[in-house]
Amino acid sequence: MKNPNKVAVVFTGGTISMKIDPRISAAIPALSSEEIMSMVTNIDKYADIEIVNFDRIPGPHMTPEKLMKLTKLVKKLVSREDITGIVVTHGTDSLEETAYLLDLTLDSTKPIIVVGAMRNSSELGYDGSSNLSAAICTAISEQAKNKGVLIVMNNELNAASEVTKTHTLSLDTFKSMEFGPLGIVDNDEVIFYRDITKHAHIDTETIEANVDLIKTAVGMDSKLVKYCVDSGAKGIVLEAMGRGNVPPTMVDGIQYALDHNVIVVMVSRCPMGRVLDTYGYEGAGRHLRNLGVILGGSLPGQKARIKLMLALSITKEKKVIKEIFEKGFYK
């Protein structure tokens, strides 16, 4: 009897596809998609698997251009009637950025899962096969529909819009620190503890890659901001201090960017909490917002950059981009 569930597994690379190369004693992409799937035992009892080979690259080798090609591929797959859900394997270094981009650009009721591994296949306790089996179980779950893009790692379910990589080594590195996981995969059963509110959707198949990210620290001045502007940046994301404040010596550069029609979005370098124009001194949130800086909510810098790249691909109008970031979060 034919299995009613069919899952397309899109392989892009990452640690899940790596093993130790004895010549250099370091992990490199080496496993084929078939070799990886062969380690996911008994999965045929749950779903028919369609292997889709997109790439075999480490996470840091992902580019905005590749991301848009991946989006188009997943959009094509998810539109097929015979496909129950999609799983994308990915390197964990940039996994949250890819997942968030897919979450923003895809509008499907079907489950779309992004998964990776923290240990390569040459290490004891390789987690790639267990993570992949949990991701496939999630992709065929009725409860996973209408949840947006999910990240499944270490048997936890997290929303792409909320999760971030928190540890360089731990198997439970992906956490939604502010809200906690959406649920778990327990004994191949998908269990959700909470739902997720409707999130933003940016309908585009292009991307503005020329967006820079600058982290703020004590005593920083305007040189990096001005360099980005002079180098042709269309947008800049500032990871500001605390509630959304920068050293006064950066204000001149921010004004320079705004005067040159560069969109500036501000988030916090803190791992939790949103930025708000609470303070009114020079370089503080109220001052910057009055200048024209857009507030980026509780997004980390890397995700705010993804969102700004997509927003700039559909409009250069500051008013529209401001609404994309602030609507529903700020008055």
Stockholm file with secondary structure:
# STOCKHOLM 1.0

chainA/1-331         MKNPNKVAVVFTGGTISMKIDPRISAAIPALSSEEIMSMVTNIDKYADIEIVNFDRIPGPHMTPEKLMKLTKLVKKLVSREDITGIVVTHGTDSLEETAYLLDLTLDSTKPIIVVGAMRNSSELGYDGSSNLSAAICTAISEQAKNKGVLIVMNNELNAASEVTKTHTLSLDTFKSMEFGPLGIVDNDEVIFYRDITKHAHIDTETIEANVDLIKTAVGMDSKLVKYCVDSGAKGIVLEAMGRGNVPPTMVDGIQYALDHNVIVVMVSRCPMGRVLDTYGYEGAGRHLRNLGVILGGSLPGQKARIKLMLALSITKEKKVIKEIFEKGFYK
#=GR chainA/1-331 SS CCCSCEEEEEEEESGGGEEEETTTTEEEECCCHHHHHHTSTTGGGTCEEEEEEEEEECGGGCCHHHHHHHHHHHHHHHTCTTCCEEEEECCTTSHHHHHHHHHHHCCCSSCEEEECCSSCTTSTTCCHHHHHHHHHHHHTCGGGTTSCEEEEETTEEEETTTCEECCSSCTTCEECTTTCCSEEEETTEEEESCCCCCCCCCCCSCCCCCEEEEECCTTCCSHHHHHHHHTTCSEEEEEEBTTTBCCGGGHHHHHHHHHTTCEEEEEESSSSSCCCCCCCSTTSHHHHHHHTCEECTTCCHHHHHHHHHHHHHHCCCHHHHHHHHHTTTCC
#=GC SS_cons         CCCSCEEEEEEEESGGGEEEETTTTEEEECCCHHHHHHTSTTGGGTCEEEEEEEEEECGGGCCHHHHHHHHHHHHHHHTCTTCCEEEEECCTTSHHHHHHHHHHHCCCSSCEEEECCSSCTTSTTCCHHHHHHHHHHHHTCGGGTTSCEEEEETTEEEETTTCEECCSSCTTCEECTTTCCSEEEETTEEEESCCCCCCCCCCCSCCCCCEEEEECCTTCCSHHHHHHHHTTCSEEEEEEBTTTBCCGGGHHHHHHHHHTTCEEEEEESSSSSCCCCCCCSTTSHHHHHHHTCEECTTCCHHHHHHHHHHHHHHCCCHHHHHHHHHTTTCC
//
